[in-house]
Amino acid sequence: MKTTILTFILMFYSVFFAFAQDAKDIMQKVIDRDDGTTEISRVTLSTCRLVKKGNTFVCAENPRVKLMDMVRKDYGPREKDHKTVSIILQPSSEKGIGFLQYDYDQKNKDTDQWLYLSALGKVKRIVSGNENEPKTGSFFGTEFIYEDMESLRIEDYSYKILGSETFRKRDCWVIESVPKQHRAKKSNYSKFRDWVDKERYLVLKSILFNRQGKHIKKIYYQKIETIDNILVPRQILVLNLETNRRTLLVYEKIAFNKTVKDDFLTQRTLTDSAFRESTLKQYQKQFLK
């Protein structure tokens, strides 16, 4: 009898750990999916308050729309470090506002983020109140928060497969990611769940929970297309269940694996308008042809 129980326990834990490892392997493949070594894109951000009309939710007023250009380049031996700059083009009252971000694959090295306010002519580094608190504030006044813009680092989370579901006619794993202790103290989220396309290793839907475990946000990755041999969600819809607001991010134009100079991904691009405008015009030719 004891032998039977022991065998059962060993089998249970071997299956449990294999299952947990599978979840991590899946998320590793999601992270490793080809997204090019560089990206140049033109993006619109549309944000509004939602009201229920019949069985659907619609914007209660005209959305606030921002047009911006984004430029990214990957670095490091495995190209897991990223530098990204985002510049607002419209509305004219916000033209020149910029955001610079450096993501690092190195463990315990936090993402660096800077915001440039063109009206004040100042670069502000985005940091939390202390090392045990998450960053606050939103990305350009949208329902994306600064943490949402950061790249996922595989070792920062524990993973578990909750099951399989069909979403948008695609067979998906539902995977729950829980931040480990070192990450949890700096995160606005206690966990999130991703619907991962089993064939393409692409996240199609995410549900995010706040530090109290309350479901607060949904993110949908829509209109998947192949551009320059890379799968891209042309639309990302964020629904904030706390504020009852939504932001729709649309990639109007996008190009991958084009030449991007290192000096453009620095604070000089934020503060030097002549340098920024002349270089952006060169990059815009890549996707405005």
N, C-alpha and C positions, 0 to 999 in steps of 0.2 A: 504493500500500500504506500509506504513512504517513498519507494522508488518511483511509483507511478506519479505521485504528487510532485516529486522533485523533477521528473522528466517533463511534466506539464508546465511547471514554473519556468524551466529552462527554455522550453519551446515558446512559451508566451513572451519571455523577454527577448529571445532572439528575433521573433517576428516583430515585436514592438520596436526594437532598435533598427531593424531593417526598414520598417515602415517610416520611422523618423528620418533615417538617412535618405530614403527615397525622396522625401519632401524637400530636404536640403539640396539634393542633387537636381531636382526639378527647378528650384529657384536659382541654382547656380547656372543652369542652362538658360533661364530667362535673362539673367544678368549678362551672360556671355553671348547672347544672340547678337548677330552682326548689326550694328547701327552706324557703320562707317567710322573712319578715323577723324573726319571733320564733317560739320554740318553748317550750312548757311540757309537761313529760312526767313520768310516774311510771315508774320503771325498777327491775327486779330484776336483780341480779348474782349468779350462781350459779357457784361455783368448786369444783373437786374434782381429786383425783389419779386418773389413769386406769389401768385394768388391762385386759388383753385377755381377752375371754370369747367363745370360739368364734371367729367371724370379725369380731367387733365389739369396740369399746372401750367400757367402762362405768365409772362412778364406783366407786372402791375403797371409799369411805365416803360418809356423808351429806354432800352439798355444803354449803359455807358460803354462806349466802344473805344478801344485803344488799338492803334496799329504800331507794330514794332518789328525791328529786325533782330535776329538772334544769330550768333556765331559761336560754334563750339569746336574745340580741338582736343584730341586725346594725347596723353603723354605716358611715359614710363615704359618699362620693358614689356609689360603685358597690356599696355594702353588702357589701364584702369584708372589713371588719374585724368581728370577732365578740367578744362578751363572754358568758361562760357561767359559771354557778354551779351546783354540785352539792352537795346536802345529804343526809347519811344519816339516815333515819328509824328504821330497824331494822337490826340488833338493838339493844336498849335500851342495851347497854354501849357502843355506838358512836354513839348518837344525837347529832346536832349536829356531828359531824365534817364539815368542808366543804372544797370545792375550788373555787377561782376561777381562771379563765383568760381572758386577753386575746390574741386572734390579730390580727395585722396584715398587711395586704396589701403594705405598704411593704417594698421590698427591703432586706435586711440588718438588719431590725428583728425581733429574736427574740420568740417567744411568751413572754408573762409568765404565770407560774403560782404560785399560793399555796395552801398546805395549812393548814387550821385544825384543831388537835387540841383538842377540847372539854375533855378531862380536864385538859389543861395550861393551857388558856386562852390559847394562843399561836398566832400566825400565822407560818408558816415559808415563806419564799420558796424555790421550787425552782429550783436552779441547778446547773450542772455544776461539776466541780472547777476547771477553767479554761476559757478560751474555745476551746481546741482539743480539748475532750472532750465527749462527749454526756452528757445527764442520765441518772442511774440511779434505780432505784426503780420501784415499780408503783403503779397507780391503785387506791387503796383495797384493796390486797392481792390484786388480781386478776392475770390474765395479760396485761392491758393495761399497757403501760409509759407513762410520761408523754408520750413522743414520739408514741405512738399516738393521743393525745387531740388533738394539734395539727392545725390545718387545713393542707391541702396548698397550697403556693404554686407556681404554674406555672413560674416562672422559676428555681426551685431545682433543677430536674431536667432531664436529657436523656431523650428518649423514642424508643422504637423499637417498631414492630409486629413481633412474632415470628411471627404467623400468625393463623389463624381456627380456632375450635373450637366445637363445640356443648356447652353446659353447661346442665344442667337444661332441656333442650329449647329453649334460647335460643341464637341465633346470636351468637357473641361474637368480638371482637378480643382477642388476647392481647398486652398492651402491657407492655414492660419500661421501668421508670423508674430511672435511675441518678442519684444526687445529684451536683450539680456541686461543685467543690472547696470553695467557701465553705460549702456545706451538709454535705458529706461529713465534715468534721472535727467536726461537731456532731451527727452522726447515729449511731445504733446499727446502722443498716442500710447495706449496700453496694449494694443494689438491691432492688426488689420487682417482682412481676409481677401484673397485674390482668386479670381476665376481664371485659371491658366489653360489656354488652348493646348490640348494634348499633342496635336500635330505640329503646331508652329511655335510652341513655347512663348506665347505672347499673352500678356495679361489683357483680358477683355473687360473686367469689372473689378472694382475694389470697394470694400466696406471698411471704414475706419472708426475706431472706438477711442473716446477720450480717456484720460487718466483714471476716471471713475468707472470705466467700463461701459459707458453709454455710447450707443451707436450715433455718431454725429455727422458723418459725411459719406457720400457715395461718389465714386468716380467711374465714368464709363469711357472706354476707349473705342472710338467708332470710325466708320469709313476706312477700313484697312485697305491700303493700296501698296503696290510694289513700285518703288521709285529708285532708280539706279541700282536695281537688284536687291533692294532693302525693303522689308515690310515696315510700313509706317501707318499709325493711326492718324488720319488727317484731322480728326476732331477729338478733343478731350473735354468731356462734360463733367463739371463738379457741382454736386448738389449739397449745400450746407443745411443740414436739418436743424441746426441751432438758430441760425439767422434767417432761415427760410429764403435763402438767396441762391443764385446759381451763376456760374461763370462758364462760358463756352470758349474754349481755345481752338482756333482753326488755323491749320497750316495752309496759307494761301499759295505759297510757293516754297519749294524746298529742294536742296541739292546736297549730295554727299560726295565725300572724298575729293573735294576741290582744294586748291592751295590756300592755306590760311597762315599768315605771318604771325610769328610769336609775339611781336611787339604790339599787335592789335589787341591781344588778350591781357592788357595791363590797365592800370589806373589812368594812364595817359589817354586812352580812348574815352574815358569818362569825362576828363577835364579839358582836353584839347579839341575843341569843336572843329577846327579846320582839318586836323589830322583825321578825326573821326568821320567827317563827311566825305572827304576825298577817298578814304579807304573803303567806306561802305559802298560808294558808287562803283568801285571796282568789283566788290563782292556781289553786288546786286545784279551785275551782268550775268552771273552764273545761273540765276534762276529767272531772270526777266527776259531771256531770249525768246 
